Amino acid sequence: MTFDLQNLHITVVLTVTTLVGVLLPRVILGDLTQDHDHYIRHPLQPTFLNTPNNVTFYKGEEAVLKCAIEHKGTRTVIWRRASDPNPITIGAITYISDDRFRVVNQLHSLEWNLHIRDVKPEDSGVYECQVSAVKRNIRQNVMLMVEDKTDLKSVKPEITIHGTLFVERGDTLKLVCNATGSEYPPDAIDWFKDGDKIKIDERVTLTNDVSYTDRTISSLLLIKRCHMGDAGTYVCRTSDNLVTSAKVNILNTGTNNEKRESDDVTGSSHYRSGNNASPRIRPVVLTTLLLTLFSLSRGCLFTT
């Protein structure tokens, strides 16, 4: 009896092992095959990620036209000029004789960027980043502008300051310093008062605004709740040592108003004193009038 149970146990184990070894791989491989077939029938479409569509470089610089693609798969990236059907690059290979052009794609990177070394004004135009596909091509355009610095207007560096030079005590002082560079705006602007650098606190704020198009930097200085100690000479200085200054006066008009009110009160007091003197004069006048009438009446009696 024991022998039969052992044989039965061995038979069951072998049967289960055989079923698992035969059926499980089929199930797994079947699922993988189905997933693979689904991917073949419905592959993920390439998608362009957000990159600049308009770029500007100066003559002689290395221009970089960016193109980032998600779900590229095994597809090939092609760069060409929109005005020319011939490719500039296919994958990582350059197909034109101009060695200034090349594609840069780092390992595991989604970017396939077109680099143009020693860029020229004639390189300006629309470039197309294209992903090849069986049924259609997916494209993204990049507009390249190349400027020649020699064509730019020569601008003389200058600095100016303007604002409220006469400020009422308790009001806000506002000064603006504008500085222009010859090719680029100055890097920074510093403020000084009577030789000491101005520091930002709860009353003092500084705001800078830079314009690369106009080659200018503008700095706004605000001092709230001005007091008499805020009067003095304010200096504005750029990082390339352009300097200008302005003298600020704080007006203490509140004290002058109080003085004028005090003067008015004093004058009014004198005026009241003059009115108070008149009652002292009235009895004398009345007595004189009565004596005159009495004298006249006596004269009339004697004459009669």
C-alpha positions as CSV (number, residue, x, y, z in Angstrom):
1,M,0.0,0.0,0.0
2,T,2.8,2.4,0.8
3,F,4.5,1.6,-2.5
4,D,1.4,2.5,-4.5
5,L,1.0,5.8,-2.7
6,Q,4.6,6.7,-3.5
7,N,4.1,5.9,-7.1
8,L,0.9,7.9,-7.3
9,H,2.7,10.9,-5.7
10,I,5.5,10.7,-8.2
11,T,3.1,10.5,-11.1
12,V,1.1,13.6,-10.0
13,V,4.3,15.6,-9.5
14,L,5.6,14.7,-13.0
15,T,2.2,15.5,-14.6
16,V,1.9,18.9,-13.0
17,T,5.5,19.7,-13.9
18,T,4.9,18.7,-17.5
19,L,1.8,20.8,-17.7
20,V,3.5,23.8,-16.2
21,G,6.6,23.4,-18.4
22,V,4.5,23.0,-21.6
23,L,1.5,25.3,-21.1
24,L,3.0,28.3,-19.1
25,P,5.6,29.2,-21.8
26,R,2.9,29.1,-24.4
27,V,0.7,31.4,-22.4
28,I,3.5,33.8,-21.7
29,L,4.8,33.7,-25.3
30,G,1.3,34.0,-26.6
31,D,0.7,37.2,-24.6
32,L,4.0,38.6,-25.7
33,T,3.2,37.8,-29.3
34,Q,-0.2,39.5,-29.0
35,D,1.4,42.6,-27.4
36,H,4.0,42.6,-30.2
37,D,1.4,42.2,-32.9
38,H,-0.6,45.1,-31.3
39,Y,2.4,47.3,-31.2
40,I,3.1,46.6,-34.9
41,R,-0.5,47.4,-35.8
42,H,-0.7,50.4,-33.5
43,P,2.8,51.9,-33.0
44,L,3.2,55.1,-31.0
45,Q,3.5,58.1,-33.3
46,P,6.6,60.4,-33.1
47,T,5.9,63.6,-31.2
48,F,7.9,66.9,-31.3
49,L,8.7,68.3,-27.9
50,N,8.6,72.1,-27.3
51,T,11.8,73.8,-28.7
52,P,12.3,77.3,-30.0
53,N,10.8,77.9,-33.5
54,N,12.7,81.2,-34.0
55,V,16.4,81.7,-33.2
56,T,18.8,84.5,-33.9
57,F,22.6,84.4,-34.0
58,Y,25.3,86.8,-34.9
59,K,27.7,86.2,-37.9
60,G,30.5,83.9,-36.9
61,E,28.7,82.2,-34.0
62,E,27.7,78.6,-33.9
63,A,24.0,78.4,-34.5
64,V,22.0,75.6,-32.9
65,L,18.6,74.6,-34.3
66,K,16.9,72.3,-31.8
67,C,14.6,69.4,-32.6
68,A,13.5,67.0,-29.8
69,I,11.4,63.9,-30.7
70,E,9.6,61.5,-28.4
71,H,8.6,58.0,-29.6
72,K,11.0,58.1,-32.6
73,G,11.6,54.4,-32.5
74,T,13.7,53.2,-35.4
75,R,12.7,56.1,-37.6
76,T,15.3,58.4,-39.1
77,V,15.6,62.2,-38.5
78,I,16.3,64.3,-41.5
79,W,17.3,68.0,-41.6
80,R,16.9,70.1,-44.7
81,R,16.2,73.7,-45.8
82,A,12.5,74.3,-46.5
83,S,13.4,75.9,-49.9
84,D,15.6,72.9,-50.9
85,P,14.2,69.3,-51.3
86,N,17.7,67.8,-50.9
87,P,18.6,66.8,-47.3
88,I,21.4,68.4,-45.3
89,T,21.6,65.5,-42.9
90,I,20.1,62.0,-42.6
91,G,20.4,60.6,-39.2
92,A,23.9,61.5,-38.0
93,I,25.4,61.7,-41.5
94,T,25.9,65.0,-43.3
95,Y,24.9,64.8,-47.0
96,I,26.3,68.1,-48.2
97,S,29.9,69.2,-48.8
98,D,29.7,72.1,-46.3
99,D,31.4,70.8,-43.2
100,R,30.0,73.6,-41.1
101,F,26.8,71.6,-40.8
102,R,26.4,68.6,-38.4
103,V,23.8,66.9,-36.3
104,V,24.4,66.3,-32.6
105,N,22.6,63.6,-30.8
106,Q,23.8,62.5,-27.4
107,L,23.3,58.9,-26.2
108,H,19.8,58.3,-24.9
109,S,18.9,61.9,-25.7
110,L,15.7,62.9,-27.5
111,E,17.4,65.9,-29.2
112,W,18.6,65.8,-32.8
113,N,20.0,69.3,-33.1
114,L,21.4,70.8,-36.2
115,H,24.6,72.8,-35.6
116,I,26.0,75.4,-38.1
117,R,29.5,76.5,-37.3
118,D,30.7,80.0,-38.4
119,V,27.1,80.9,-39.4
120,K,26.6,83.5,-42.1
121,P,23.8,85.9,-43.0
122,E,23.1,83.8,-46.1
123,D,22.4,80.8,-43.8
124,S,19.2,82.6,-42.7
125,G,16.0,80.9,-43.5
126,V,13.5,78.2,-42.6
127,Y,14.9,74.8,-41.7
128,E,12.9,71.6,-41.4
129,C,13.3,68.8,-38.9
130,Q,11.6,65.7,-40.4
131,V,10.9,62.2,-39.1
132,S,10.5,59.7,-41.9
133,A,7.6,57.2,-41.8
134,V,6.0,54.7,-44.2
135,K,2.8,56.5,-44.8
136,R,3.7,60.2,-44.0
137,N,6.4,62.5,-42.9
138,I,6.2,64.4,-39.7
139,R,7.8,67.9,-39.9
140,Q,8.7,70.8,-37.6
141,N,10.1,74.1,-38.9
142,V,12.7,76.4,-37.3
143,M,13.3,80.0,-38.5
144,L,17.0,81.0,-38.3
145,M,18.0,84.7,-38.4
146,V,21.7,85.6,-38.7
147,E,22.7,89.3,-38.0
148,D,25.9,91.0,-38.9
149,K,27.2,93.2,-36.0
150,T,28.8,95.6,-38.5
151,D,25.3,96.4,-39.8
152,L,24.1,97.4,-36.3
153,K,24.0,101.1,-35.5
154,S,26.9,102.3,-33.4
155,V,25.6,103.4,-30.0
156,K,27.7,105.5,-27.7
157,P,27.6,104.3,-24.1
158,E,25.7,106.8,-21.9
159,I,23.9,107.0,-18.6
160,T,21.2,109.3,-17.3
161,I,19.2,109.8,-14.1
162,H,15.9,111.5,-13.6
163,G,13.1,111.5,-11.0
164,T,11.7,113.6,-8.1
165,L,14.5,115.8,-6.9
166,F,12.2,117.8,-4.5
167,V,10.3,115.5,-2.2
168,E,7.9,116.3,0.5
169,R,8.8,114.8,3.9
170,G,6.8,111.5,4.3
171,D,6.3,111.1,0.5
172,T,8.1,108.5,-1.7
173,L,11.4,109.3,-3.5
174,K,11.6,107.9,-7.0
175,L,14.7,107.9,-9.1
176,V,15.3,106.1,-12.4
177,C,18.8,105.4,-13.9
178,N,19.1,104.4,-17.6
179,A,22.4,103.1,-19.0
180,T,23.1,102.1,-22.6
181,G,26.0,100.0,-23.8
182,S,27.8,100.1,-27.2
183,E,26.9,96.5,-28.1
184,Y,25.3,94.9,-25.0
185,P,23.5,96.4,-22.0
186,P,25.7,96.8,-18.9
187,D,25.6,93.9,-16.5
188,A,24.4,95.7,-13.4
189,I,23.7,99.1,-11.8
190,D,24.7,100.1,-8.3
191,W,23.3,103.1,-6.2
192,F,25.1,105.2,-3.7
193,K,24.1,108.1,-1.4
194,D,26.7,110.5,-0.2
195,G,29.4,107.9,-1.0
196,D,27.7,104.9,0.7
197,K,26.2,102.1,-1.2
198,I,22.4,101.9,-0.8
199,K,21.0,98.8,0.8
200,I,17.5,97.4,0.3
201,D,15.3,97.4,3.4
202,E,11.6,97.8,4.3
203,R,11.7,101.4,2.9
204,V,14.1,101.0,0.0
205,T,13.5,98.9,-3.1
206,L,15.5,98.5,-6.3
207,T,14.1,97.1,-9.6
208,N,16.1,96.4,-12.7
209,D,14.9,96.0,-16.3
210,V,17.1,94.9,-19.1
211,S,16.5,95.2,-22.9
212,Y,19.0,93.5,-25.2
213,T,17.3,94.9,-28.2
214,D,17.9,98.5,-27.1
215,R,21.2,97.6,-25.2
216,T,19.9,99.3,-22.1
217,I,19.5,98.6,-18.4
218,S,17.1,100.6,-16.3
219,S,17.1,100.7,-12.5
220,L,14.3,102.1,-10.4
221,L,15.1,103.3,-6.9
222,L,12.1,103.9,-4.5
223,I,12.4,105.2,-0.9
224,K,9.2,105.3,1.0
225,R,8.3,107.6,3.9
226,C,11.2,110.0,3.2
227,H,12.7,111.9,6.2
228,M,15.2,114.8,6.3
229,G,18.1,112.3,6.4
230,D,17.2,111.1,2.9
231,A,18.3,114.4,1.4
232,G,21.7,114.3,-0.4
233,T,23.6,113.3,-3.5
234,Y,22.5,110.1,-5.2
235,V,25.0,108.4,-7.5
236,C,24.1,105.7,-10.2
237,R,27.0,103.6,-11.5
238,T,27.1,100.7,-14.0
239,S,29.3,97.7,-14.0
240,D,31.5,99.3,-16.8
241,N,32.0,102.5,-14.7
242,L,29.4,104.8,-16.3
243,V,28.5,107.3,-13.5
244,T,25.9,110.0,-13.0
245,S,24.4,111.7,-10.0
246,A,21.5,113.8,-8.8
247,K,20.9,116.0,-5.7
248,V,17.7,115.3,-3.8
249,N,16.1,117.8,-1.5
250,I,13.5,116.9,1.2
251,L,11.0,119.7,1.9
252,N,9.8,120.0,5.4
253,T,6.6,121.9,4.5
254,G,4.7,120.6,7.4
255,T,6.8,122.7,9.9
256,N,6.3,125.8,7.7
257,N,2.5,125.3,7.7
258,E,2.6,125.0,11.5
259,K,4.6,128.3,11.7
260,R,2.2,130.0,9.4
261,E,-0.7,128.8,11.5
262,S,1.0,130.1,14.6
263,D,1.6,133.5,13.0
264,D,-2.1,133.7,12.1
265,V,-3.1,132.9,15.6
266,T,-0.7,135.6,17.0
267,G,-2.1,138.2,14.6
268,S,-5.7,137.2,15.5
269,S,-4.8,137.7,19.2
270,H,-3.6,141.2,18.5
271,Y,-6.8,141.9,16.7
272,R,-8.8,140.8,19.8
273,S,-6.7,142.9,22.1
274,G,-7.6,146.0,20.0
275,N,-11.3,145.2,20.4
276,N,-10.9,144.7,24.1
277,A,-9.5,148.3,24.5
278,S,-12.6,150.0,23.0
279,P,-14.8,149.5,26.1
280,R,-12.2,151.5,28.2
281,I,-12.5,154.5,25.8
282,R,-16.3,154.7,25.7
283,P,-16.9,156.1,29.3
284,V,-14.6,159.0,28.7
285,V,-16.4,160.0,25.5
286,L,-19.7,159.7,27.3
287,T,-18.6,161.9,30.2
288,T,-17.2,164.6,27.9
289,L,-20.5,164.6,25.9
290,L,-22.5,165.0,29.1
291,L,-20.4,167.9,30.4
292,T,-20.7,169.7,27.1
293,L,-24.5,169.4,27.2
294,F,-24.6,170.6,30.8
295,S,-22.4,173.7,30.0
296,L,-24.7,174.6,27.1
297,S,-27.8,174.3,29.2
298,R,-26.3,176.6,31.9
299,G,-25.4,179.2,29.3
300,C,-29.0,179.2,28.0
301,L,-30.3,179.7,31.6
302,F,-28.1,182.7,32.3
303,T,-29.0,184.3,29.0
304,T,-32.6,184.1,29.8
